[in-house]
């Protein structure tokens, strides 16, 4: 059955709306990461200076160990907010879609109208029986 021009236009608008929402969500995620980085970066800087001063003053290099996991968090947030992390994630997602499609399959397969109707009838029978 051929699609009418109105259906085609409506589908295009829906796809554009979904893409607009996706772009806004991604922008919000990047903005959140950049804002988090400001606060965490300040904390990380103060902690690194304090821990380094404590390690030198007390002659205990063990004071420097917390800097390691904190630096991983800082680097990750920087890469997400200003680096290429999102591009690398997009590339990996495209690779998964192309080469590992079986990992994306839903349990019991794609949801169908018939499955939804069966579940709806079962649920409404459950509430009627009670």
PyMOL commands that set and color helices and strands:
alter all, ss='L'
color gray80, all
select helices_A, chain A and resi 5-58+61-82+85-99+101-104+113-129
alter helices_A, ss='H'
color red, helices_A
deselect
rebuild
show_as cartoon
